[in-house]
Amino acid sequence: MSTTTAPREIRDAATHVCVTVACGIVVLIAAMTTSGRTNEILVLAAPIVVILGTVAAMVRTYRNWKSGGRWQVWQGATWFLLALSLLWFTGALPSVIVD
């Protein structure tokens, strides 16, 4: 086990975070182009996409930890995505409840 984080792990974690956020934004843009019940479903689906990305980052963290690798990078990605998904839910939920 090396004492420095491999640049590949950092790149993989950053790519995972960017792709997860981009997928959530795509779902949110799709929600903005629809109306009615479909809009409400897609508004709630956007943070769910980010939560699924968070769970995937958690799994990657566990696998790296179990194999003795540098899991800290993936733990950072997990915490970032978790905070983002909670923030996104608190923003999306009132817009669905009010309507």
C-alpha positions as CSV (number, residue, x, y, z in Angstrom):
1,M,0.0,0.0,0.0
2,S,1.5,3.3,-1.0
3,T,1.4,6.4,1.1
4,T,0.2,8.7,-1.7
5,T,-3.1,8.5,-3.5
6,A,-2.9,7.2,-7.0
7,P,-3.9,9.9,-9.5
8,R,-6.2,7.3,-11.2
9,E,-8.3,6.9,-8.0
10,I,-8.7,10.7,-7.8
11,R,-9.7,10.8,-11.5
12,D,-12.1,7.9,-11.1
13,A,-13.8,9.5,-8.1
14,A,-14.0,12.9,-9.7
15,T,-15.5,11.3,-12.8
16,H,-18.0,9.4,-10.8
17,V,-19.1,12.6,-9.0
18,C,-19.4,14.6,-12.2
19,V,-21.3,11.9,-14.1
20,T,-23.7,11.4,-11.1
21,V,-24.4,15.1,-10.8
22,A,-24.8,15.4,-14.6
23,C,-27.3,12.6,-14.7
24,G,-29.3,14.3,-11.9
25,I,-29.2,17.6,-13.8
26,V,-30.4,15.9,-17.0
27,V,-33.4,14.4,-15.1
28,L,-34.1,17.9,-13.6
29,I,-34.0,19.5,-17.1
30,A,-36.4,16.8,-18.3
31,A,-38.7,17.7,-15.3
32,M,-38.6,21.3,-16.4
33,T,-39.9,20.4,-19.9
34,T,-42.9,18.4,-18.6
35,S,-45.9,19.3,-16.7
36,G,-48.4,17.7,-14.3
37,R,-47.8,14.4,-12.5
38,T,-44.7,13.6,-14.7
39,N,-43.1,16.8,-13.6
40,E,-43.5,15.9,-9.9
41,I,-42.1,12.4,-10.4
42,L,-39.1,13.7,-12.3
43,V,-38.4,16.5,-9.8
44,L,-38.2,13.8,-7.1
45,A,-36.3,11.4,-9.4
46,A,-33.3,13.8,-9.8
47,P,-32.1,13.6,-6.2
48,I,-32.8,9.9,-6.2
49,V,-30.3,9.6,-9.1
50,V,-27.8,11.4,-6.9
51,I,-28.5,9.0,-4.0
52,L,-27.9,6.0,-6.2
53,G,-24.6,7.5,-7.2
54,T,-23.9,8.0,-3.5
55,V,-24.6,4.3,-2.8
56,A,-22.3,3.3,-5.7
57,A,-19.5,5.5,-4.2
58,M,-20.1,3.8,-0.8
59,V,-19.7,0.4,-2.4
60,R,-16.5,1.5,-4.1
61,T,-15.2,2.9,-0.8
62,Y,-15.9,-0.4,0.9
63,R,-14.2,-2.4,-1.9
64,N,-11.1,-0.3,-1.8
65,W,-11.0,-0.5,2.0
66,K,-11.4,-4.2,2.0
67,S,-8.6,-4.7,-0.6
68,G,-6.2,-2.4,1.3
69,G,-6.4,0.4,-1.3
70,R,-6.8,4.1,-0.9
71,W,-10.4,4.3,0.1
72,Q,-10.3,7.9,1.5
73,V,-10.8,9.5,-2.0
74,W,-14.0,7.5,-2.4
75,Q,-15.2,8.3,1.1
76,G,-14.8,12.0,0.2
77,A,-16.9,11.5,-3.0
78,T,-19.5,9.7,-0.9
79,W,-19.8,12.5,1.6
80,F,-20.0,15.1,-1.1
81,L,-22.7,13.3,-3.0
82,L,-24.6,12.6,0.3
83,A,-24.6,16.2,1.2
84,L,-25.6,17.2,-2.3
85,S,-28.5,14.7,-2.4
86,L,-29.8,15.9,1.0
87,L,-29.6,19.5,-0.1
88,W,-31.3,18.6,-3.4
89,F,-34.1,16.8,-1.6
90,T,-34.8,19.7,0.7
91,G,-35.1,21.9,-2.4
92,A,-37.3,19.5,-4.4
93,L,-39.7,18.3,-1.7
94,P,-41.4,21.6,-1.0
95,S,-42.1,22.2,-4.7
96,V,-43.9,18.8,-4.9
97,I,-45.8,19.2,-1.6
98,V,-47.1,22.7,-2.4
99,D,-48.6,21.7,-5.7
